[in-house]
Amino acid sequence: MDDATDVAGESYNPWTVVHLVFTHLAEQGLHPALGETGDPAAPAAALLVALGIEPRAEGNREVMRRVHDHLAEIRNVVFEADR
């Protein structure tokens, strides 16, 4: 994503949105309860879709790419040391 306005392909975990909202509400002195009125993941996923972001269980695609790149770098260093 070279251009900040290019949001094609963005993804995010809807449960992260649920966690963020519940944490914010609790910090405001409210007492949200998970599951009393249904699964909050569906409305969180709908919010992401409305914002043009794809709901995905693995979360942010760019973050996962960086994690995979970093793990590959670690593997290269470790296995190079064994040779």
CNS distance restraints for C-alpha pairs under 8 A (distance, minus, plus):
assign (resid   1 and name CA) (resid   6 and name CA) 6.57 0.50 0.50
assign (resid   1 and name CA) (resid   7 and name CA) 7.70 0.50 0.50
assign (resid   2 and name CA) (resid   6 and name CA) 7.71 0.50 0.50
assign (resid   7 and name CA) (resid  52 and name CA) 7.36 0.50 0.50
assign (resid   7 and name CA) (resid  53 and name CA) 7.55 0.50 0.50
assign (resid   8 and name CA) (resid  52 and name CA) 8.00 0.50 0.50
assign (resid   9 and name CA) (resid  53 and name CA) 7.56 0.50 0.50
assign (resid   9 and name CA) (resid  54 and name CA) 7.31 0.50 0.50
assign (resid   9 and name CA) (resid  61 and name CA) 7.86 0.50 0.50
assign (resid  10 and name CA) (resid  52 and name CA) 7.95 0.50 0.50
assign (resid  10 and name CA) (resid  53 and name CA) 5.38 0.50 0.50
assign (resid  10 and name CA) (resid  54 and name CA) 6.17 0.50 0.50
assign (resid  10 and name CA) (resid  60 and name CA) 6.82 0.50 0.50
assign (resid  10 and name CA) (resid  61 and name CA) 6.55 0.50 0.50
assign (resid  10 and name CA) (resid  62 and name CA) 7.77 0.50 0.50
assign (resid  11 and name CA) (resid  53 and name CA) 5.27 0.50 0.50
assign (resid  11 and name CA) (resid  54 and name CA) 4.44 0.50 0.50
assign (resid  11 and name CA) (resid  55 and name CA) 5.67 0.50 0.50
assign (resid  11 and name CA) (resid  56 and name CA) 5.99 0.50 0.50
assign (resid  11 and name CA) (resid  59 and name CA) 6.08 0.50 0.50
assign (resid  11 and name CA) (resid  60 and name CA) 4.84 0.50 0.50
assign (resid  11 and name CA) (resid  61 and name CA) 5.69 0.50 0.50
assign (resid  12 and name CA) (resid  16 and name CA) 7.75 0.50 0.50
assign (resid  12 and name CA) (resid  48 and name CA) 7.63 0.50 0.50
assign (resid  12 and name CA) (resid  53 and name CA) 6.79 0.50 0.50
assign (resid  12 and name CA) (resid  54 and name CA) 6.36 0.50 0.50
assign (resid  12 and name CA) (resid  55 and name CA) 5.25 0.50 0.50
assign (resid  12 and name CA) (resid  56 and name CA) 5.61 0.50 0.50
assign (resid  12 and name CA) (resid  57 and name CA) 7.49 0.50 0.50
assign (resid  12 and name CA) (resid  58 and name CA) 7.48 0.50 0.50
assign (resid  12 and name CA) (resid  59 and name CA) 4.13 0.50 0.50
assign (resid  12 and name CA) (resid  60 and name CA) 4.43 0.50 0.50
assign (resid  12 and name CA) (resid  61 and name CA) 7.34 0.50 0.50
assign (resid  13 and name CA) (resid  17 and name CA) 7.13 0.50 0.50
assign (resid  13 and name CA) (resid  55 and name CA) 5.62 0.50 0.50
assign (resid  13 and name CA) (resid  56 and name CA) 5.12 0.50 0.50
assign (resid  13 and name CA) (resid  57 and name CA) 5.10 0.50 0.50
assign (resid  13 and name CA) (resid  58 and name CA) 6.27 0.50 0.50
assign (resid  13 and name CA) (resid  59 and name CA) 4.03 0.50 0.50
assign (resid  13 and name CA) (resid  60 and name CA) 6.78 0.50 0.50
assign (resid  14 and name CA) (resid  18 and name CA) 6.46 0.50 0.50
assign (resid  14 and name CA) (resid  41 and name CA) 5.82 0.50 0.50
assign (resid  14 and name CA) (resid  42 and name CA) 7.91 0.50 0.50
assign (resid  14 and name CA) (resid  44 and name CA) 5.28 0.50 0.50
assign (resid  14 and name CA) (resid  45 and name CA) 5.13 0.50 0.50
assign (resid  14 and name CA) (resid  48 and name CA) 7.28 0.50 0.50
assign (resid  14 and name CA) (resid  55 and name CA) 5.85 0.50 0.50
assign (resid  14 and name CA) (resid  56 and name CA) 7.15 0.50 0.50
assign (resid  14 and name CA) (resid  57 and name CA) 7.32 0.50 0.50
assign (resid  14 and name CA) (resid  59 and name CA) 7.84 0.50 0.50
assign (resid  15 and name CA) (resid  19 and name CA) 6.11 0.50 0.50
assign (resid  15 and name CA) (resid  41 and name CA) 5.95 0.50 0.50
assign (resid  15 and name CA) (resid  44 and name CA) 7.30 0.50 0.50
assign (resid  16 and name CA) (resid  20 and name CA) 6.12 0.50 0.50
assign (resid  17 and name CA) (resid  21 and name CA) 6.15 0.50 0.50
assign (resid  17 and name CA) (resid  44 and name CA) 6.18 0.50 0.50
assign (resid  18 and name CA) (resid  22 and name CA) 6.06 0.50 0.50
assign (resid  18 and name CA) (resid  40 and name CA) 6.68 0.50 0.50
assign (resid  18 and name CA) (resid  41 and name CA) 6.74 0.50 0.50
assign (resid  18 and name CA) (resid  44 and name CA) 6.32 0.50 0.50
assign (resid  19 and name CA) (resid  23 and name CA) 5.97 0.50 0.50
assign (resid  20 and name CA) (resid  24 and name CA) 6.14 0.50 0.50
assign (resid  21 and name CA) (resid  25 and name CA) 6.14 0.50 0.50
assign (resid  22 and name CA) (resid  26 and name CA) 6.10 0.50 0.50
assign (resid  22 and name CA) (resid  32 and name CA) 6.26 0.50 0.50
assign (resid  23 and name CA) (resid  27 and name CA) 6.15 0.50 0.50
assign (resid  24 and name CA) (resid  28 and name CA) 6.40 0.50 0.50
assign (resid  25 and name CA) (resid  29 and name CA) 6.66 0.50 0.50
assign (resid  25 and name CA) (resid  30 and name CA) 5.35 0.50 0.50
assign (resid  25 and name CA) (resid  31 and name CA) 7.07 0.50 0.50
assign (resid  25 and name CA) (resid  32 and name CA) 6.89 0.50 0.50
assign (resid  26 and name CA) (resid  30 and name CA) 4.91 0.50 0.50
assign (resid  26 and name CA) (resid  31 and name CA) 5.72 0.50 0.50
assign (resid  26 and name CA) (resid  32 and name CA) 6.92 0.50 0.50
assign (resid  34 and name CA) (resid  38 and name CA) 7.90 0.50 0.50
assign (resid  34 and name CA) (resid  39 and name CA) 7.58 0.50 0.50
assign (resid  34 and name CA) (resid  40 and name CA) 7.37 0.50 0.50
assign (resid  35 and name CA) (resid  39 and name CA) 5.48 0.50 0.50
assign (resid  35 and name CA) (resid  40 and name CA) 7.07 0.50 0.50
assign (resid  40 and name CA) (resid  44 and name CA) 6.27 0.50 0.50
assign (resid  41 and name CA) (resid  45 and name CA) 5.97 0.50 0.50
assign (resid  42 and name CA) (resid  46 and name CA) 6.19 0.50 0.50
assign (resid  43 and name CA) (resid  47 and name CA) 6.19 0.50 0.50
assign (resid  44 and name CA) (resid  48 and name CA) 6.40 0.50 0.50
assign (resid  45 and name CA) (resid  49 and name CA) 6.26 0.50 0.50
assign (resid  45 and name CA) (resid  54 and name CA) 7.97 0.50 0.50
assign (resid  45 and name CA) (resid  55 and name CA) 5.48 0.50 0.50
assign (resid  46 and name CA) (resid  50 and name CA) 6.13 0.50 0.50
assign (resid  47 and name CA) (resid  51 and name CA) 6.31 0.50 0.50
assign (resid  48 and name CA) (resid  52 and name CA) 6.34 0.50 0.50
assign (resid  48 and name CA) (resid  53 and name CA) 5.01 0.50 0.50
assign (resid  48 and name CA) (resid  54 and name CA) 6.46 0.50 0.50
assign (resid  48 and name CA) (resid  55 and name CA) 6.27 0.50 0.50
assign (resid  49 and name CA) (resid  53 and name CA) 5.18 0.50 0.50
assign (resid  49 and name CA) (resid  54 and name CA) 5.87 0.50 0.50
assign (resid  49 and name CA) (resid  55 and name CA) 6.94 0.50 0.50
assign (resid  55 and name CA) (resid  59 and name CA) 7.48 0.50 0.50
assign (resid  56 and name CA) (resid  60 and name CA) 7.70 0.50 0.50
assign (resid  58 and name CA) (resid  64 and name CA) 7.65 0.50 0.50
assign (resid  59 and name CA) (resid  63 and name CA) 7.92 0.50 0.50
assign (resid  59 and name CA) (resid  64 and name CA) 7.48 0.50 0.50
assign (resid  60 and name CA) (resid  64 and name CA) 6.32 0.50 0.50
assign (resid  61 and name CA) (resid  65 and name CA) 6.16 0.50 0.50
assign (resid  62 and name CA) (resid  66 and name CA) 6.33 0.50 0.50
assign (resid  63 and name CA) (resid  67 and name CA) 6.21 0.50 0.50
assign (resid  64 and name CA) (resid  68 and name CA) 6.11 0.50 0.50
assign (resid  65 and name CA) (resid  69 and name CA) 6.13 0.50 0.50
assign (resid  66 and name CA) (resid  70 and name CA) 6.06 0.50 0.50
assign (resid  67 and name CA) (resid  71 and name CA) 6.14 0.50 0.50
assign (resid  68 and name CA) (resid  72 and name CA) 6.14 0.50 0.50
assign (resid  69 and name CA) (resid  73 and name CA) 6.23 0.50 0.50
assign (resid  70 and name CA) (resid  74 and name CA) 6.26 0.50 0.50
assign (resid  71 and name CA) (resid  75 and name CA) 6.14 0.50 0.50
assign (resid  72 and name CA) (resid  76 and name CA) 6.16 0.50 0.50
assign (resid  73 and name CA) (resid  77 and name CA) 6.33 0.50 0.50
assign (resid  74 and name CA) (resid  78 and name CA) 6.12 0.50 0.50
assign (resid  75 and name CA) (resid  79 and name CA) 5.90 0.50 0.50
assign (resid  76 and name CA) (resid  80 and name CA) 5.78 0.50 0.50
assign (resid  77 and name CA) (resid  81 and name CA) 6.19 0.50 0.50
assign (resid  78 and name CA) (resid  82 and name CA) 6.59 0.50 0.50
assign (resid  79 and name CA) (resid  83 and name CA) 6.70 0.50 0.50
